[in-house]
Amino acid sequence: MMATLGLLSSCSCARPLMPLLRPGILKMSSSQLHTTAQAASKDYYEVLVLGGGTGGITMSARMKRKVGAGNVAVVEPQEKHYYQPLWTLVGAGAKQLAKSARPTASVIPSGVKWIQSRVQKLDPDKNCVYLENNQKISYKYLIIALGLQLHYEKIKGLPEGFKCPKIGSNYSIHTVEKTWEALQGFKEGNAIFTFPNTPVKCAGAPQKIMYLSEAYLRKTGKRSRAKIIFNTSMGVIFGVQKYADALLEIIKSRNITVNYRHNLIEVRADKQEAVFENLDKPGETEVYQYEMLHVTPPMGPPDVLLNSPVSDPAGWVDVDKETLQHKKYPNVFGIGDCTNLPTSKTAAAVAGQSGVLDKTISSIMKGKTPTKKYDGYTSCPLVTNYNRAILAEFDYNAQPLETFPIDQSKERLTSFHMKADMMPPLYWYGLLKGYWGGPAPIRKLLHLGFK
């Protein structure tokens, strides 16, 4: 822990983060003294958090400080918690998968009840939820942080196709290492990278692995025998023009082929064939032979949210985009990937949302109208090489909302190190401890200093 502090403090660009990181590191202990589902259970909590991912853990830490650990419970079935942004680098052979995982027990705030179960039904009209075995838990305030669901099965031939070589996906713990295997085993042919026709988490990730793969093939002398293809269902390379322009320059300089409005609908893994539909000409398909295929799966809300009273018609938790309070139920709140907030679904977005949601809940608890507003801040460190990245930061209006007083659309070594080396400890010791609410204070400080 002290080594982490020393490492970060030695980097000048990290020093503004130290006051925010230090409390999380110093208060973290090797054995969390939380209670689990095996301990004496209660059937009522002042704050009930659904989901033990990024949003759920950071909000449970914040709520613990607000109402006391014994009044907060987190419902989460999984034994392990993953820092998923690292998987881009795992798939490219730059990081080890084990570095992204920690026991869920170690990230649940001490004293907070961990209910190791799955949510089966939400009944906000009666202020309760039902878990497995029909267990009923009531609450005064509910925070929904259930993430999203991967749907490999919506692509014909998957997920069983992952049993074959030359195909991987950085979006799943079960397939991310297969990406690296496919890249290492590349000989000659098409290296294809896909983007689905659904909302996704970290919309830059399908491109990041493409740039890293291209760099790896150059480094290993195989680039001349490879055709790099990005088949995306989108009509643009990136939703923010400033960063899209920078990426298009990289794509041109590296001779990468981009096919817009192409959606992966089938994988014939035994034949190394991928079938794409032209979304501008429904029913028209094209078969591509591949030597390497990276699949970004279709994604959607968790099944429990489909047709739920808390969800919009598409199944996403229906919250006010500025306060994160539910539009119908004033004691219900949402955060992260499971919500219908019109911004990119990233861990950085959760950080920005968590600070606002903390203020929103404080206001509601005091009987006041929330005034703190979320501006849609999100971030995507677009890794373009094994030592370069573009640090994209933007808001609801797809306008850059950059932290540093430099042009962040340029490829930089410092941006790469932020992604690879600084953000993981910031996640574990800052965000999950409830001390990191996004870079807004740093942005304000730095920009004032340069005026």
C-alpha positions as CSV (number, residue, x, y, z in Angstrom):
1,M,0.0,0.0,0.0
2,M,2.8,2.5,0.9
3,A,4.6,1.4,-2.3
4,T,1.5,2.4,-4.3
5,L,1.6,5.8,-2.6
6,G,5.3,6.2,-3.4
7,L,4.8,5.2,-7.0
8,L,2.0,7.6,-7.6
9,S,3.6,10.5,-5.7
10,S,6.7,10.2,-7.8
11,C,4.7,11.1,-10.9
12,S,4.1,14.9,-11.2
13,C,0.8,14.5,-13.0
14,A,-0.5,12.2,-10.2
15,R,0.2,14.5,-7.3
16,P,-3.1,16.4,-7.5
17,L,-4.8,13.0,-6.9
18,M,-2.9,12.1,-3.7
19,P,-5.3,13.8,-1.2
20,L,-8.1,11.8,-2.8
21,L,-6.3,8.5,-2.9
22,R,-4.5,8.5,0.5
23,P,-7.7,8.0,2.7
24,G,-8.7,4.9,0.6
25,I,-5.3,3.4,0.8
26,L,-4.7,4.0,4.5
27,K,-8.1,2.8,5.5
28,M,-8.0,-0.4,3.4
29,S,-7.1,-3.5,5.4
30,S,-6.2,-7.0,4.1
31,S,-9.3,-8.5,5.8
32,Q,-12.6,-6.7,5.4
33,L,-14.8,-6.9,8.5
34,H,-18.1,-6.9,6.6
35,T,-20.9,-9.3,7.2
36,T,-22.0,-11.9,4.7
37,A,-25.2,-13.7,3.8
38,Q,-24.1,-16.5,6.1
39,A,-24.2,-14.1,9.1
40,A,-27.5,-13.3,10.9
41,S,-29.6,-11.7,8.3
42,K,-32.0,-8.7,8.4
43,D,-34.9,-8.2,6.2
44,Y,-34.7,-4.4,6.2
45,Y,-31.9,-1.9,5.5
46,E,-32.0,1.9,5.3
47,V,-30.0,1.7,2.1
48,L,-30.1,-1.4,-0.1
49,V,-27.6,-1.5,-3.0
50,L,-28.3,-3.9,-5.9
51,G,-25.0,-4.9,-7.5
52,G,-21.4,-5.3,-6.4
53,G,-19.7,-3.8,-9.4
54,T,-18.1,-0.4,-9.7
55,G,-21.2,1.7,-9.0
56,G,-22.5,-0.6,-6.3
57,I,-19.3,-0.7,-4.3
58,T,-18.5,3.0,-4.5
59,M,-22.1,3.9,-3.5
60,S,-22.1,1.4,-0.6
61,A,-18.9,3.0,0.7
62,R,-20.4,6.5,0.5
63,M,-23.7,5.3,2.1
64,K,-21.8,3.7,4.9
65,R,-20.3,7.1,5.9
66,K,-23.8,8.6,5.6
67,V,-26.0,6.2,7.6
68,G,-23.6,3.7,9.2
69,A,-22.3,0.4,8.0
70,G,-25.0,-1.7,9.8
71,N,-27.7,0.1,7.8
72,V,-26.3,-0.7,4.4
73,A,-26.5,-3.9,2.4
74,V,-25.1,-4.9,-1.0
75,V,-26.7,-7.7,-3.0
76,E,-24.1,-9.4,-5.2
77,P,-23.8,-13.1,-6.2
78,Q,-20.3,-13.2,-7.6
79,E,-17.2,-14.2,-5.5
80,K,-14.8,-12.0,-7.5
81,H,-14.8,-8.4,-8.5
82,Y,-13.0,-7.4,-11.7
83,Y,-11.4,-4.2,-12.8
84,Q,-12.6,-4.7,-16.4
85,P,-10.8,-1.7,-18.1
86,L,-7.6,-3.7,-17.7
87,W,-8.9,-6.4,-20.0
88,T,-8.0,-4.4,-23.1
89,L,-4.3,-4.7,-22.1
90,V,-4.8,-8.4,-21.1
91,G,-6.1,-9.2,-24.5
92,A,-3.0,-7.6,-26.0
93,G,-0.6,-9.4,-23.8
94,A,0.4,-6.3,-21.8
95,K,-1.1,-7.2,-18.5
96,Q,-2.0,-10.4,-16.6
97,L,-5.6,-11.3,-16.1
98,A,-5.1,-12.1,-12.4
99,K,-4.1,-8.4,-11.8
100,S,-7.7,-7.4,-12.6
101,A,-9.4,-9.6,-10.0
102,R,-9.9,-9.3,-6.2
103,P,-12.3,-11.2,-3.9
104,T,-15.6,-9.5,-3.6
105,A,-15.2,-9.9,0.2
106,S,-12.2,-7.5,0.0
107,V,-14.0,-4.7,-1.8
108,I,-17.3,-4.7,0.2
109,P,-16.8,-1.8,2.8
110,S,-16.1,-3.1,6.3
111,G,-19.3,-3.6,8.3
112,V,-21.6,-3.4,5.3
113,K,-23.8,-6.5,4.9
114,W,-23.0,-8.6,1.8
115,I,-26.0,-10.6,0.7
116,Q,-24.6,-13.1,-1.7
117,S,-27.6,-13.7,-3.9
118,R,-29.3,-12.7,-7.1
119,V,-32.1,-10.2,-7.5
120,Q,-35.2,-11.9,-8.9
121,K,-37.8,-9.1,-8.7
122,L,-38.1,-5.4,-7.8
123,D,-41.3,-4.1,-6.1
124,P,-40.7,-0.4,-5.7
125,D,-44.4,0.2,-4.8
126,K,-43.8,-1.8,-1.7
127,N,-40.2,-0.7,-1.1
128,C,-38.8,-4.2,-1.4
129,V,-36.9,-6.6,-3.6
130,Y,-37.1,-10.4,-3.9
131,L,-33.9,-12.5,-4.1
132,E,-33.3,-16.2,-4.7
133,N,-35.3,-18.6,-2.6
134,N,-38.0,-15.9,-2.5
135,Q,-36.1,-14.0,0.2
136,K,-37.6,-10.5,0.7
137,I,-35.6,-7.5,1.6
138,S,-37.2,-4.1,2.4
139,Y,-35.5,-0.8,2.2
140,K,-35.9,3.0,2.8
141,Y,-33.7,3.9,-0.1
142,L,-32.7,1.7,-3.1
143,I,-29.6,2.2,-5.3
144,I,-29.7,0.1,-8.5
145,A,-26.3,-0.7,-9.9
146,L,-26.8,-4.0,-11.7
147,G,-24.6,-3.3,-14.7
148,L,-25.5,-4.8,-18.1
149,Q,-25.6,-8.2,-19.7
150,L,-23.5,-9.7,-22.5
151,H,-25.4,-11.5,-25.2
152,Y,-23.0,-13.6,-27.2
153,E,-25.9,-16.0,-27.9
154,K,-27.5,-13.4,-30.1
155,I,-24.7,-14.0,-32.6
156,K,-25.3,-17.4,-34.3
157,G,-22.5,-19.8,-33.6
158,L,-21.6,-18.2,-30.3
159,P,-20.6,-18.7,-27.5
160,E,-19.7,-22.2,-28.5
161,G,-17.5,-20.9,-31.3
162,F,-15.0,-19.7,-28.7
163,K,-14.0,-23.3,-28.3
164,C,-12.2,-22.9,-31.6
165,P,-8.9,-21.0,-32.0
166,K,-8.4,-17.6,-33.6
167,I,-11.3,-16.0,-31.9
168,G,-11.5,-14.0,-28.7
169,S,-13.3,-11.2,-26.9
170,N,-12.0,-8.8,-24.3
171,Y,-15.4,-8.4,-22.8
172,S,-15.6,-11.7,-20.9
173,I,-13.4,-13.2,-18.2
174,H,-13.7,-16.5,-20.1
175,T,-12.6,-15.2,-23.5
176,V,-10.2,-12.3,-23.0
177,E,-7.1,-14.5,-22.9
178,K,-8.2,-16.2,-26.1
179,T,-7.7,-12.8,-27.8
180,W,-4.1,-12.8,-26.9
181,E,-3.8,-16.4,-28.1
182,A,-5.3,-15.5,-31.4
183,L,-3.0,-12.5,-31.8
184,Q,0.1,-14.6,-31.0
185,G,-0.9,-17.3,-33.4
186,F,-1.6,-15.0,-36.3
187,K,0.0,-16.0,-39.5
188,E,-1.6,-14.4,-42.6
189,G,-5.0,-13.1,-43.5
190,N,-7.7,-10.9,-42.1
191,A,-7.7,-9.6,-38.5
192,I,-11.3,-8.5,-37.9
193,F,-12.7,-6.4,-35.1
194,T,-16.4,-5.9,-34.5
195,F,-18.8,-3.4,-32.9
196,P,-22.4,-4.5,-32.3
197,N,-25.7,-2.7,-33.0
198,T,-26.6,-2.2,-29.3
199,P,-25.4,0.0,-26.5
200,V,-22.1,-1.2,-25.1
201,K,-19.9,-0.6,-22.2
202,C,-16.6,1.3,-23.0
203,A,-17.4,2.0,-26.6
204,G,-13.7,2.6,-27.3
205,A,-12.6,-0.9,-26.3
206,P,-13.4,-2.6,-29.7
207,Q,-11.0,-0.1,-31.3
208,K,-8.3,-0.2,-28.6
209,I,-7.6,-3.9,-29.2
210,M,-7.5,-3.3,-32.9
211,Y,-4.8,-0.6,-32.6
212,L,-2.8,-2.8,-30.2
213,S,-3.1,-5.8,-32.5
214,E,-1.9,-3.8,-35.4
215,A,1.1,-2.6,-33.4
216,Y,1.9,-6.1,-32.2
217,L,1.8,-7.4,-35.8
218,R,4.2,-4.6,-36.9
219,K,6.5,-5.4,-34.0
220,T,6.6,-9.1,-34.9
221,G,7.1,-8.6,-38.6
222,K,3.7,-9.9,-39.6
223,R,2.0,-6.6,-40.6
224,S,2.6,-7.0,-44.3
225,R,0.7,-10.3,-44.2
226,A,-2.3,-8.9,-42.3
227,K,-5.3,-6.9,-43.4
228,I,-6.8,-5.1,-40.4
229,I,-10.6,-4.6,-40.6
230,F,-12.9,-2.8,-38.3
231,N,-16.5,-3.7,-39.1
232,T,-18.7,-1.5,-37.0
233,S,-22.5,-1.1,-36.8
234,M,-22.0,2.6,-36.2
235,G,-22.0,5.2,-38.9
236,V,-19.0,7.0,-37.4
237,I,-15.7,5.9,-35.9
238,F,-16.3,7.8,-32.6
239,G,-19.1,9.9,-31.3
240,V,-17.0,13.0,-30.4
241,Q,-15.8,14.8,-33.5
242,K,-12.5,16.0,-32.0
243,Y,-11.4,12.4,-31.1
244,A,-12.9,10.9,-34.3
245,D,-10.7,13.2,-36.4
246,A,-7.6,12.0,-34.5
247,L,-8.6,8.4,-34.8
248,L,-9.3,8.6,-38.5
249,E,-5.8,10.0,-39.0
250,I,-4.3,7.0,-37.2
251,I,-6.5,4.6,-39.2
252,K,-5.3,6.2,-42.4
253,S,-1.6,6.1,-41.4
254,R,-1.8,2.5,-40.4
255,N,-3.7,1.3,-43.4
256,I,-6.7,0.0,-41.5
257,T,-10.0,-0.8,-43.3
258,V,-13.2,0.5,-41.8
259,N,-16.6,-0.8,-42.9
260,Y,-19.4,1.2,-41.3
261,R,-22.9,-0.1,-40.7
262,H,-21.7,-3.7,-40.7
263,N,-23.1,-5.8,-37.9
264,L,-21.8,-9.3,-36.9
265,I,-24.7,-11.8,-37.0
266,E,-23.0,-15.2,-37.3
267,V,-19.6,-16.9,-36.6
268,R,-18.7,-20.1,-38.3
269,A,-15.7,-20.8,-36.2
270,D,-14.9,-24.2,-37.7
271,K,-14.5,-22.5,-41.1
272,Q,-13.0,-19.2,-39.7
273,E,-15.9,-17.3,-41.3
274,A,-17.7,-14.3,-39.9
275,V,-21.1,-13.1,-41.4
276,F,-22.0,-9.5,-41.3
277,E,-25.3,-7.8,-42.2
278,N,-25.4,-4.4,-44.0
279,L,-27.6,-2.3,-41.7
280,D,-28.3,0.1,-44.6
281,K,-29.6,-2.8,-46.7
282,P,-31.4,-5.1,-44.3
283,G,-31.1,-8.8,-45.3
284,E,-27.9,-8.2,-47.3
285,T,-25.0,-10.2,-45.8
286,E,-21.3,-10.6,-46.5
287,V,-19.0,-13.4,-45.4
288,Y,-15.5,-12.6,-44.3
289,Q,-12.7,-15.1,-43.9
290,Y,-10.6,-14.4,-40.8
291,E,-7.3,-15.4,-39.3
292,M,-8.2,-13.5,-36.1
293,L,-11.6,-12.3,-34.9
294,H,-12.3,-10.1,-31.9
295,V,-16.0,-10.1,-31.0
296,T,-17.7,-7.3,-29.1
297,P,-21.0,-8.9,-28.1
298,P,-24.4,-7.3,-28.2
299,M,-25.3,-6.0,-24.8
300,G,-28.5,-5.1,-22.9
301,P,-30.0,-4.6,-19.5
302,P,-30.1,-7.5,-17.0
303,D,-33.1,-9.8,-17.4
304,V,-34.4,-8.7,-14.0
305,L,-34.9,-5.2,-15.3
306,L,-36.8,-6.1,-18.4
307,N,-40.5,-5.1,-17.9
308,S,-39.6,-3.9,-14.4
309,P,-41.5,-1.0,-12.8
310,V,-38.2,0.8,-12.4
311,S,-37.2,0.5,-16.1
312,D,-38.0,2.3,-19.3
313,P,-39.5,0.4,-22.3
314,A,-36.0,-0.8,-23.3
315,G,-35.2,-2.2,-19.9
316,W,-32.8,0.4,-18.6
317,V,-33.4,2.0,-15.1
318,D,-35.3,5.2,-15.8
319,V,-33.5,8.0,-13.9
320,D,-33.3,11.8,-14.2
321,K,-30.1,12.5,-16.2
322,E,-29.0,15.3,-13.9
323,T,-29.8,13.9,-10.4
324,L,-29.8,10.1,-11.0
325,Q,-33.0,10.0,-9.0
326,H,-35.7,7.7,-10.4
327,K,-38.3,9.5,-12.4
328,K,-41.3,7.9,-10.6
329,Y,-40.0,6.5,-7.3
330,P,-38.3,9.3,-5.3
331,N,-36.5,6.9,-3.0
332,V,-35.0,4.8,-5.8
333,F,-31.7,5.8,-7.6
334,G,-29.6,4.4,-10.4
335,I,-26.0,4.5,-11.3
336,G,-23.7,3.1,-14.0
337,D,-24.3,0.8,-17.0
338,C,-27.9,-0.3,-16.0
339,T,-29.3,3.2,-16.3
340,N,-30.7,5.1,-19.4
341,L,-28.3,8.0,-18.9
342,P,-27.4,9.2,-22.4
343,T,-23.7,9.0,-22.0
344,S,-21.0,6.3,-22.6
345,K,-21.0,3.5,-20.1
346,T,-17.6,3.6,-18.4
347,A,-16.0,3.4,-15.0
348,A,-15.1,7.1,-15.4
349,A,-18.8,7.9,-15.9
350,V,-19.6,6.0,-12.7
351,A,-17.0,8.1,-10.9
352,G,-18.7,11.3,-12.1
353,Q,-22.1,10.0,-11.3
354,S,-21.2,8.8,-7.8
355,G,-20.3,12.3,-6.5
356,V,-23.6,13.7,-7.8
357,L,-25.7,10.8,-6.6
358,D,-24.1,11.2,-3.1
359,K,-25.3,14.8,-3.0
360,T,-28.7,13.8,-4.5
361,I,-29.3,11.2,-1.8
362,S,-28.2,13.6,1.0
363,S,-30.7,16.1,-0.2
364,I,-33.5,13.6,-0.4
365,M,-32.7,12.3,3.1
366,K,-33.0,15.9,4.4
367,G,-36.2,16.5,2.6
368,K,-34.6,19.0,0.2
369,T,-34.7,19.2,-3.6
370,P,-31.4,18.0,-5.2
371,T,-29.4,20.7,-6.8
372,K,-26.1,19.0,-7.8
373,K,-26.2,18.1,-11.5
374,Y,-24.4,15.4,-13.5
375,D,-23.2,16.8,-16.8
376,G,-22.7,13.5,-18.5
377,Y,-19.0,13.4,-17.9
378,T,-17.3,10.2,-19.2
379,S,-13.9,9.2,-20.3
380,C,-12.3,6.8,-22.6
381,P,-8.5,6.4,-22.7
382,L,-8.2,5.3,-26.3
383,V,-5.1,3.1,-26.3
384,T,-3.5,3.3,-29.8
385,N,-0.2,1.5,-29.1
386,Y,1.7,-0.2,-26.4
387,N,3.0,3.2,-25.2
388,R,0.5,5.7,-26.5
389,A,-3.1,6.7,-25.9
390,I,-5.6,9.5,-26.6
391,L,-7.4,10.6,-23.4
392,A,-11.0,11.3,-24.5
393,E,-13.2,13.1,-22.0
394,F,-16.6,14.5,-22.9
395,D,-20.1,15.3,-21.7
396,Y,-23.8,14.7,-22.6
397,N,-23.5,17.0,-25.6
398,A,-20.5,15.0,-27.0
399,Q,-18.3,18.0,-26.4
400,P,-14.8,17.6,-25.0
401,L,-14.6,18.1,-21.2
402,E,-10.9,17.7,-20.7
403,T,-9.1,17.6,-17.4
404,F,-5.6,18.8,-18.5
405,P,-4.8,22.1,-20.2
406,I,-3.3,20.3,-23.2
407,D,-4.7,18.8,-26.4
408,Q,-5.8,15.4,-25.2
409,S,-6.7,14.2,-28.7
410,K,-3.0,13.7,-29.4
411,E,-1.4,10.4,-28.8
412,R,0.8,10.7,-25.7
413,L,2.9,8.4,-23.5
414,T,1.6,10.1,-20.4
415,S,-2.0,9.2,-21.4
416,F,-1.0,5.6,-21.8
417,H,0.6,5.5,-18.4
418,M,-2.5,7.0,-16.8
419,K,-4.5,4.2,-18.4
420,A,-2.1,1.3,-17.6
421,D,-0.5,2.4,-14.3
422,M,-2.4,5.2,-12.6
423,M,-6.0,4.3,-13.1
424,P,-5.9,0.8,-11.5
425,P,-4.8,2.1,-8.1
426,L,-7.2,5.1,-8.5
427,Y,-10.0,2.6,-9.0
428,W,-9.2,0.2,-6.1
429,Y,-8.2,2.8,-3.5
430,G,-10.1,5.9,-4.6
431,L,-13.3,5.1,-6.5
432,L,-14.3,1.9,-4.7
433,K,-13.6,3.5,-1.4
434,G,-16.0,6.3,-2.3
435,Y,-13.3,9.0,-2.3
436,W,-13.0,9.6,-6.1
437,G,-16.0,11.4,-7.7
438,G,-14.3,12.2,-11.0
439,P,-11.7,14.8,-12.1
440,A,-13.9,17.9,-11.9
441,P,-12.0,19.5,-9.0
442,I,-8.7,18.8,-10.6
443,R,-9.9,20.2,-13.9
444,K,-11.1,23.4,-12.2
445,L,-7.8,23.8,-10.3
446,L,-5.6,23.2,-13.4
447,H,-7.5,25.3,-15.7
448,L,-7.6,28.2,-13.3
449,G,-3.9,27.9,-12.8
450,F,-3.3,28.3,-16.6
451,K,-5.5,31.3,-17.1
